[in-house]
Amino acid sequence: MSGQGFYAHPPPTKAVIVFRNGDAFYPGRKFVINQRQSSTFDSFLNTVTRGITAHFGAVRNIYTPNKGHRVANLEQLVHGEIYVAAGAERLKKMDDAQRGPVHLSPLQIQPVVHSRIIVPARWKRISNESCIINVFTNGDILVPPARVLIPKHTLASWENVLAMVTERVHLRTGAVHRLCMLNGRPVRGSYELQNNHYYVAVGTERFRSLPYHLAPSKGVIHNITDVVY
């Protein structure tokens, strides 16, 4: 008898982005699914529970964000897709949640729909490269953008990225809670950051739509300071 049947191939490793149900400010977190870390669907739910620390407590259900289909097992999770973690409560679709406190327009929700195209490529970049971003101060176009070099190990945690930006950009409201594109669309996580692109650091306040692209460079600010003094 051939020994081929005794060695089953392990399921392929997959990575997904998981958001918290009803939390429009949560940027999403990447979870890697493999035989070592999540051998069963219950173990995956426990991993997500520890990873997203949601207000509803333990994660009991995983849903697709657009149609709200409930995921029943690991095999139904698709590599590169976005999902919503929920407890025992009903699913609050992502667009409904975001229309509340964040006041997003339908155009700003489009990256969720098209995420299957852009997310996997960003994951590959995050694991292999550092990223340099230029960050404006929300509501202040007189302050030049801060140039922030984010090491590849920091990119693995969105919370650490925001903490690093907080050290470089000083908001009146305190810590940086979000990064937004210049048009106001929130960045959902490290996988959306692009090298040498420009972003706006936002705290607990609302994003202020200003012509940030007209902000002076550091050299111009330095010259103005020399004239004043």
Residue pairs with C-beta under 8 A, 6 or more apart in sequence:
10 34
10 35
11 34
11 35
11 74
11 75
12 79
13 32
13 33
13 34
14 32
14 33
14 34
14 77
14 78
14 79
15 30
15 31
15 32
15 33
15 79
15 80
15 120
15 123
16 30
16 31
16 33
16 77
16 78
16 79
16 80
16 81
16 82
16 83
17 28
17 29
17 30
17 31
17 81
17 82
17 83
17 115
17 119
17 188
17 189
17 191
18 28
18 29
18 30
18 31
18 48
18 51
18 52
18 62
18 82
18 83
18 84
18 85
19 26
19 28
19 65
19 82
19 83
19 84
19 85
19 94
20 26
20 52
20 54
20 55
20 84
20 85
21 54
21 56
21 63
21 84
21 85
21 86
21 87
21 89
21 91
21 92
21 97
22 89
22 92
22 97
23 54
23 55
23 97
24 94
24 97
24 98
24 100
24 101
24 102
24 104
25 101
25 102
25 177
25 178
25 186
26 52
27 158
27 178
27 186
27 187
27 188
27 189
28 82
28 158
28 188
28 189
29 51
29 52
29 158
29 189
30 123
30 189
30 191
31 38
31 44
31 47
31 48
31 51
33 44
33 74
33 77
37 43
37 47
38 44
38 47
38 74
40 74
41 72
41 73
41 74
44 62
44 74
44 77
45 58
45 59
45 60
45 62
46 59
48 59
48 62
48 85
49 57
49 58
49 59
49 85
52 59
52 85
54 85
54 87
56 86
56 87
56 88
56 89
57 87
58 87
59 85
59 86
59 87
60 86
60 87
60 88
61 70
61 71
61 85
61 86
61 87
61 88
61 91
62 70
62 71
62 77
62 83
62 84
62 85
62 86
63 69
63 70
63 71
63 83
63 84
63 86
63 91
64 71
64 81
64 83
64 84
65 82
65 83
65 84
65 93
65 94
65 112
66 93
66 112
66 113
68 91
68 93
71 77
71 83
77 83
78 116
79 120
80 115
80 116
80 119
80 120
80 123
81 115
81 116
82 112
82 115
82 119
84 91
84 94
94 109
94 112
95 104
95 106
95 109
95 112
98 104
98 108
98 109
102 186
103 206
104 185
104 186
108 184
108 185
108 186
111 118
111 185
111 188
111 192
118 191
118 192
119 191
122 190
122 191
122 192
122 193
123 191
125 131
126 152
126 155
126 156
126 190
126 191
127 152
127 156
128 152
129 152
129 195
130 149
130 150
130 151
130 152
130 155
131 149
131 150
131 152
131 155
131 190
131 193
131 194
131 195
132 147
132 148
132 149
132 150
132 195
132 196
133 147
133 148
133 150
133 179
133 193
133 194
133 195
133 196
133 197
133 198
133 199
134 145
134 146
134 147
134 148
134 196
134 197
134 198
134 199
135 145
135 146
135 148
135 165
135 168
135 169
135 179
135 198
135 199
135 200
135 201
136 143
136 145
136 169
136 182
136 198
136 199
136 200
136 201
136 212
136 215
137 143
137 169
137 170
137 171
137 200
137 201
138 171
138 180
138 200
138 201
138 202
138 203
138 205
138 207
138 208
139 205
139 208
139 210
141 210
141 211
141 212
141 214
141 215
142 215
142 216
142 221
143 215
143 221
144 215
144 216
144 217
144 218
144 220
144 221
145 198
145 212
145 215
146 165
146 168
146 169
148 164
148 165
148 168
150 161
150 164
150 190
150 193
154 160
154 161
154 164
155 161
155 190
155 193
156 190
157 190
158 189
158 190
161 179
161 190
161 193
162 175
162 176
162 177
162 178
162 179
163 175
165 176
165 179
165 201
166 175
166 176
166 201
169 176
169 201
171 201
171 202
171 203
172 203
173 203
173 204
173 205
174 203
174 204
175 203
176 201
176 202
176 203
177 202
177 203
177 204
178 186
178 187
178 201
178 202
178 203
178 207
179 186
179 187
179 193
179 199
179 200
179 201
179 202
180 186
180 187
180 199
180 200
180 202
180 207
181 187
181 199
181 200
182 198
182 199
182 200
182 212
182 213
183 209
184 200
184 207
184 209
186 207
187 193
187 199
193 199
198 212
198 213
200 207
200 212
216 224
